[in-house]
C-alpha cells in the first residue's frame, strides 16, 4: 500500500487544492513502482511503504470506521474549507 503519489490523478480530478496534495509529502512514482515490483518478486502479499503509511494502516485497524472516514474526508477537502 502506497501513500499519496505524485501522479497526474490530482490534476485530472481537479484535486490540486486538497489538503492531501498540498500538505503531505507525495511519494515518487518510480520509487512506489520499484517497491511494488520488489514485493511482487519476493512473494509479499502486502506491502506498506513509509513510516507514516504504516502508522495510518495500523490505526485504521483499531479505530472505528467512522473515525477513519472522517480523517480521510478532512484530507481530501479543499484547503480553506
Buried (B, 14 or more C-beta within 10 A) or exposed (E): EBBBBEEEEBEEEEBEEBBBBEEEEBBEEEEBEEBBEEBEEEEEEEBBBBEEBEEBBEEBEEEEEEEBEEBEEEBEEEEEE
